[in-house]
Amino acid sequence: MEWKDYEEVTKHIYETLGKNNGVEIECFGNKCSVKGKSEVNHQIDVLTKHSDGIHTYKTAIECKYWDKNINKDIIMKVAEIVEDTGLNKGIIVSKLGFTPDAIKFAKYRNIGLVELRELTEKDWEGRLKTIVVNINMLLPELTGLDLIVSEDIKSDLVDNMTRVELLEVQLKNGEKVPFETYVNDFTAELSKKNENEEFTKVFKCKDANFTYTPTQEKIKIQGFKLTGHLKIAKSKMEIKGEDHVWLIMKSIFEDKTYTISKDGKIKKRED
């Protein structure tokens, strides 16, 4: 993640969590600034606002995507900006947390402190991180199809591979039955057999036509025989917690924790 991405994620979190309470994002990024009583423009990473119908309250959020703890000097800087601009609240969001002095001074100056970071191994202690499921399934496999025909019948069917759903049996009475119907009936019985046990079933349909539906190529049949067996299919399914939980957000003074997924979903975490 780059620092700009960090600002974007922070904005998304406060925008999402604040929706139900009427909190809106007034501005964020390089173009977001507030002029203070000192006539100095202060750049604000994320500026939120909400109203109680009478007054409008604004909060400056400072994002620190630093590879070190935030010290009290940063707290003092944000506190001065809040005072100079007349904003109602200041919050500092940090990747790696805060020094003890910073926490003490922030509490004294009413500056909110938030950790927003990727999860560490410690965060997963006592929680399910990864699920691995090995599955062995017995699956029916069709191994043979033999058409029952008279010796004097010639086939119009082209010797080629095709899909089951493109085949059809046209019965003597004119009814058209998808070949897949017979296959499903066969595999339902096959599923009850033992592993690798060969199973055969004959379907009788006198004077029917076995048809390839796209071209209407056909052959007259008296029935057909299906052969198959059950085979073992091995599968491994792995569900990683990291795929669902990307960031963790902890509010130092409010004792609230949220998890954020990569698709932007935010969930309150009960520890």
Secondary structure by P-SEA (a helix, b strand, c coil): ccaaaaaaaaaaaaaaaacccccccccccccbbbbccccbbbbbccccccccccbbbbbbbbbbcccccccaaaaaaaaaaaaaacccbbbbbbcccccaaaaaaaaaabbbbbbbcccccccccccccbbbbbbbbbbbbbcbbbbbbcccccccccbbbbbcccbbbbccccccccaaaaaaaaaaaaaaccccbbbbbbbbbcccccccccccbbbbbcccccccbbbbbbbbbbbbccccccbbbbbccccbbbbbcccbbbbbbcc
